[in-house]
Amino acid sequence: MPSTALVLLNRPSLAAPAHVDGAPAHRFVEPDEPLVNVLDLGVTRGDGVFETISVGYGSIQALDAHIARFAKSAGILEMPEPDADAWRDAVQAAAAAIDPVDEAYVKTIMTRGIEGDDRPTGWAYAAPALGRATARSEGIRVVLLDRGYRHDVRQTSPWLLQGAKSLSYAVNRAVIREAHRRDADDAVFVSSDGYLLEGSTSNILLRFGDRLVTPGTNLGILAGTTQGDVFDFAVTQGLEVAYELLPIAALHEADAAWLLSSVRHAAPIRAVDGTPKPIDRTFTDALNDFLLHRTK
Amino acid sequence: MPSTALVLLNRPSLAAPAHVDGAPAHRFVEPDEPLVNVLDLGVTRGDGVFETISVGYGSIQALDAHIARFAKSAGILEMPEPDADAWRDAVQAAAAAIDPVDEAYVKTIMTRGIEGDDRPTGWAYAAPALGRATARSEGIRVVLLDRGYRHDVRQTSPWLLQGAKSLSYAVNRAVIREAHRRDADDAVFVSSDGYLLEGSTSNILLRFGDRLVTPGTNLGILAGTTQGDVFDFAVTQGLEVAYELLPIAALHEADAAWLLSSVRHAAPIRAVDGTPKPIDRTFTDALNDFLLHRTK
């Protein structure tokens, strides 16, 4: 089997015509071959949505939550709704087509398609996930960076597309470069009026005693698929969980903090803007053991 | 000759290796064939830069200004500097390869390339420019939409990439949909603290008597290539020109206003948020006559 696989969907949304009438729902394409047309709005305008789904020991994790968020992102961008069944099948086909590894991921992308064609382009790409162990064991250093928006911008200015996992992610890459410049590993976005938002591709989780808190999605941040599973797990461990509006000070005051995401899972924060923060080793290990071995 | 042409660069930046050692600087590719790999950061993260250059009666217009801005955008994104000579040649080759038409355009795109490969991907695409005459003659209705950022965000938070013409343009598309919903044609971004910024893909120009003003590029907006030529033209017509920090009220108070961009050129604003605004027909025609017939 190959180490990577690429699946092209024939009809990413039932609200738009198929690309090839009567063709199968998806087909395998050589991953190294060009797939995207230069007039595709996905590349000319970053006009599309994506998900990155972890595969742990062969199990696709949080698939329904990812498919639901994919649809939500498409809705915010006013794109045709992804066909959940077609995408689920494509993700499973891609994941099943690669060499078995302990950790892999499948990335789904749906673009608005070629300008004027009104048919989204969609594919699923599967590959091994490498090099995440250090972040889980050693922790990560973060810097707080202003996203420039007020905390309520999703409500006041929906055209800014906050809360959508879109292909217009150049800023999410730029903040990583800024973090590296500041001798850190990752960035946590804060609102212009001083509230914690989310990581560059993750949610932030704080622990206060027996209580876990994370910022609410009314802040124009992504509903975390990993964070959702962590909350479910935490409740089984007797912890309280809550979504709150959290000022920046809450991160400094928390007993421990993590960035949660698919693939990297729970990365404990060991420094904030250069100030060391203690790592909760026991709970970090419990979280990652749970996350790595989820069977759905 | 075909109506469109696509040119792929072998070495978009001298700071990165060529794609194929010893190959020509560029080659023609079938425009309808897929060109972009699914791992190219241009499509996965909107991580790249672009320009759209007008071609009037066979003349490529403001080419040096476009190439300079392309490099400036790449710098803001911390990408390798585009090789100006290679890009100039690619634009000229693409423009020369299509059927002669009165109005055409060439779009240049440079992405960060395939993740981990450290070689930008670059191409130039030429096509006829159609359907812009109505905007010039009838004018356009605009709505003012909050960009969500303060006017000084370029200085305080450079990681937000304001002032770069990047491929992360999903918001610039979303504001057009919002404008249509409000029975308008285009949007003008304003800062969260109440200053005029720019159109969704244009600069805004105001006329007060014999004076033309436009917002300054220290506001995190694009330096307009068309606006630059318009200022040069205006000076030859005995007008004063200035870059200013303009409150929203200035648009309402101005004698006339335009959105300036390559391809569409000078589109007079005939309504702002539903309130009619008079069109300066004489100067609009003079501007577009000048812009359409530029020979460089």
HADDOCK unambig.tbl for C-alpha pairs under 7 A between the chains (distance, minus, plus):
assign (segid A and resid 32 and name CA) (segid B and resid 37 and name CA) 6.79 0.50 0.50
assign (segid A and resid 33 and name CA) (segid B and resid 37 and name CA) 6.33 0.50 0.50
assign (segid A and resid 34 and name CA) (segid B and resid 34 and name CA) 5.50 0.50 0.50
assign (segid A and resid 34 and name CA) (segid B and resid 35 and name CA) 4.99 0.50 0.50
assign (segid A and resid 34 and name CA) (segid B and resid 36 and name CA) 4.76 0.50 0.50
assign (segid A and resid 34 and name CA) (segid B and resid 37 and name CA) 4.20 0.50 0.50
assign (segid A and resid 34 and name CA) (segid B and resid 38 and name CA) 6.96 0.50 0.50
assign (segid A and resid 35 and name CA) (segid B and resid 34 and name CA) 4.99 0.50 0.50
assign (segid A and resid 35 and name CA) (segid B and resid 35 and name CA) 6.49 0.50 0.50
assign (segid A and resid 35 and name CA) (segid B and resid 36 and name CA) 5.83 0.50 0.50
assign (segid A and resid 35 and name CA) (segid B and resid 37 and name CA) 5.66 0.50 0.50
assign (segid A and resid 35 and name CA) (segid B and resid 38 and name CA) 6.37 0.50 0.50
assign (segid A and resid 36 and name CA) (segid B and resid 34 and name CA) 4.77 0.50 0.50
assign (segid A and resid 36 and name CA) (segid B and resid 35 and name CA) 5.83 0.50 0.50
assign (segid A and resid 36 and name CA) (segid B and resid 36 and name CA) 4.75 0.50 0.50
assign (segid A and resid 36 and name CA) (segid B and resid 37 and name CA) 6.46 0.50 0.50
assign (segid A and resid 36 and name CA) (segid B and resid 38 and name CA) 6.96 0.50 0.50
assign (segid A and resid 37 and name CA) (segid B and resid 32 and name CA) 6.80 0.50 0.50
assign (segid A and resid 37 and name CA) (segid B and resid 33 and name CA) 6.33 0.50 0.50
assign (segid A and resid 37 and name CA) (segid B and resid 34 and name CA) 4.22 0.50 0.50
assign (segid A and resid 37 and name CA) (segid B and resid 35 and name CA) 5.66 0.50 0.50
assign (segid A and resid 37 and name CA) (segid B and resid 36 and name CA) 6.47 0.50 0.50
assign (segid A and resid 38 and name CA) (segid B and resid 34 and name CA) 6.97 0.50 0.50
assign (segid A and resid 38 and name CA) (segid B and resid 35 and name CA) 6.38 0.50 0.50
assign (segid A and resid 38 and name CA) (segid B and resid 36 and name CA) 6.97 0.50 0.50
assign (segid A and resid 42 and name CA) (segid B and resid 43 and name CA) 5.70 0.50 0.50
assign (segid A and resid 43 and name CA) (segid B and resid 42 and name CA) 5.69 0.50 0.50
assign (segid A and resid 43 and name CA) (segid B and resid 43 and name CA) 4.45 0.50 0.50
assign (segid A and resid 43 and name CA) (segid B and resid 46 and name CA) 6.47 0.50 0.50
assign (segid A and resid 43 and name CA) (segid B and resid 167 and name CA) 6.79 0.50 0.50
assign (segid A and resid 44 and name CA) (segid B and resid 167 and name CA) 5.88 0.50 0.50
assign (segid A and resid 45 and name CA) (segid B and resid 167 and name CA) 5.02 0.50 0.50
assign (segid A and resid 45 and name CA) (segid B and resid 168 and name CA) 5.76 0.50 0.50
assign (segid A and resid 45 and name CA) (segid B and resid 169 and name CA) 4.65 0.50 0.50
assign (segid A and resid 45 and name CA) (segid B and resid 170 and name CA) 5.72 0.50 0.50
assign (segid A and resid 46 and name CA) (segid B and resid 43 and name CA) 6.47 0.50 0.50
assign (segid A and resid 46 and name CA) (segid B and resid 46 and name CA) 4.57 0.50 0.50
assign (segid A and resid 46 and name CA) (segid B and resid 167 and name CA) 5.56 0.50 0.50
assign (segid A and resid 46 and name CA) (segid B and resid 168 and name CA) 4.72 0.50 0.50
assign (segid A and resid 46 and name CA) (segid B and resid 169 and name CA) 5.70 0.50 0.50
assign (segid A and resid 46 and name CA) (segid B and resid 170 and name CA) 5.57 0.50 0.50
assign (segid A and resid 47 and name CA) (segid B and resid 170 and name CA) 4.88 0.50 0.50
assign (segid A and resid 77 and name CA) (segid B and resid 174 and name CA) 7.00 0.50 0.50
assign (segid A and resid 146 and name CA) (segid B and resid 157 and name CA) 6.85 0.50 0.50
assign (segid A and resid 148 and name CA) (segid B and resid 149 and name CA) 5.39 0.50 0.50
assign (segid A and resid 149 and name CA) (segid B and resid 148 and name CA) 5.38 0.50 0.50
assign (segid A and resid 149 and name CA) (segid B and resid 149 and name CA) 5.86 0.50 0.50
assign (segid A and resid 157 and name CA) (segid B and resid 146 and name CA) 6.85 0.50 0.50
assign (segid A and resid 159 and name CA) (segid B and resid 171 and name CA) 6.37 0.50 0.50
assign (segid A and resid 159 and name CA) (segid B and resid 174 and name CA) 5.37 0.50 0.50
assign (segid A and resid 159 and name CA) (segid B and resid 175 and name CA) 5.71 0.50 0.50
assign (segid A and resid 159 and name CA) (segid B and resid 178 and name CA) 6.85 0.50 0.50
assign (segid A and resid 160 and name CA) (segid B and resid 171 and name CA) 5.52 0.50 0.50
assign (segid A and resid 161 and name CA) (segid B and resid 171 and name CA) 6.56 0.50 0.50
assign (segid A and resid 167 and name CA) (segid B and resid 43 and name CA) 6.80 0.50 0.50
assign (segid A and resid 167 and name CA) (segid B and resid 44 and name CA) 5.88 0.50 0.50
assign (segid A and resid 167 and name CA) (segid B and resid 45 and name CA) 5.02 0.50 0.50
assign (segid A and resid 167 and name CA) (segid B and resid 46 and name CA) 5.55 0.50 0.50
assign (segid A and resid 168 and name CA) (segid B and resid 45 and name CA) 5.75 0.50 0.50
assign (segid A and resid 168 and name CA) (segid B and resid 46 and name CA) 4.70 0.50 0.50
assign (segid A and resid 168 and name CA) (segid B and resid 168 and name CA) 3.83 0.50 0.50
assign (segid A and resid 168 and name CA) (segid B and resid 169 and name CA) 6.26 0.50 0.50
assign (segid A and resid 168 and name CA) (segid B and resid 170 and name CA) 5.95 0.50 0.50
assign (segid A and resid 169 and name CA) (segid B and resid 45 and name CA) 4.64 0.50 0.50
assign (segid A and resid 169 and name CA) (segid B and resid 46 and name CA) 5.69 0.50 0.50
assign (segid A and resid 169 and name CA) (segid B and resid 168 and name CA) 6.26 0.50 0.50
assign (segid A and resid 170 and name CA) (segid B and resid 45 and name CA) 5.72 0.50 0.50
assign (segid A and resid 170 and name CA) (segid B and resid 46 and name CA) 5.56 0.50 0.50
assign (segid A and resid 170 and name CA) (segid B and resid 47 and name CA) 4.88 0.50 0.50
assign (segid A and resid 170 and name CA) (segid B and resid 168 and name CA) 5.95 0.50 0.50
assign (segid A and resid 171 and name CA) (segid B and resid 159 and name CA) 6.36 0.50 0.50
assign (segid A and resid 171 and name CA) (segid B and resid 160 and name CA) 5.52 0.50 0.50
assign (segid A and resid 171 and name CA) (segid B and resid 161 and name CA) 6.56 0.50 0.50
assign (segid A and resid 174 and name CA) (segid B and resid 159 and name CA) 5.36 0.50 0.50
assign (segid A and resid 175 and name CA) (segid B and resid 159 and name CA) 5.71 0.50 0.50
assign (segid A and resid 178 and name CA) (segid B and resid 159 and name CA) 6.85 0.50 0.50
